[in-house]
Amino acid sequence: MRRRVRYRLIAHHGEEQAPAAGRLAVLVEARLRAAGVRVPGASGAGGAPTQ
């Protein structure tokens, strides 16, 4: 039983890091914009840059 749990932890380590980093970036950009800071390259929705 312990081997399965250990394998699952190792096999799935880091899977949630990229989505969490993306959400954090969107949150930080939103807070900066709310404070009146211009965020270069930010679209306002965390997507592709606007021109």
C-alpha positions as CSV (number, residue, x, y, z in Angstrom):
1,M,0.0,0.0,0.0
2,R,2.8,2.5,0.9
3,R,4.5,1.9,-2.4
4,R,1.4,2.9,-4.3
5,V,1.0,6.1,-2.4
6,R,4.6,7.0,-2.7
7,Y,4.5,6.3,-6.5
8,R,1.4,8.4,-6.9
9,L,3.1,11.3,-5.1
10,I,6.2,11.1,-7.2
11,A,4.3,10.5,-10.5
12,H,2.0,13.5,-10.0
13,H,4.4,15.9,-8.3
14,G,4.3,19.4,-9.8
15,E,1.2,18.8,-12.0
16,E,-0.7,21.7,-10.3
17,Q,2.2,24.2,-10.3
18,A,1.7,25.7,-13.7
19,P,-2.0,26.4,-13.3
20,A,-1.4,27.9,-9.9
21,A,1.3,30.1,-11.2
22,G,-1.0,31.3,-14.0
23,R,-3.7,32.1,-11.5
24,L,-1.3,34.0,-9.3
25,A,0.0,36.0,-12.3
26,V,-3.6,37.0,-13.2
27,L,-4.3,37.9,-9.6
28,V,-1.2,40.1,-9.3
29,E,-1.9,41.8,-12.6
30,A,-5.5,42.5,-11.5
31,R,-4.4,44.0,-8.2
32,L,-1.8,46.2,-9.9
33,R,-4.3,47.5,-12.4
34,A,-6.8,48.2,-9.6
35,A,-4.1,50.2,-8.0
36,G,-3.6,52.3,-11.1
37,V,-0.4,50.7,-12.3
38,R,0.0,50.1,-16.0
39,V,1.0,46.5,-16.7
40,P,2.8,46.3,-20.0
41,G,1.7,43.3,-22.2
42,A,-1.3,42.5,-20.0
43,S,-4.6,42.2,-21.7
44,G,-6.7,42.5,-18.6
45,A,-7.8,38.9,-18.6
46,G,-4.4,37.2,-18.3
47,G,-4.4,36.3,-22.0
48,A,-2.4,37.5,-25.0
49,P,-1.0,41.1,-25.0
50,T,-3.1,43.8,-26.5
51,Q,-1.9,46.6,-28.7
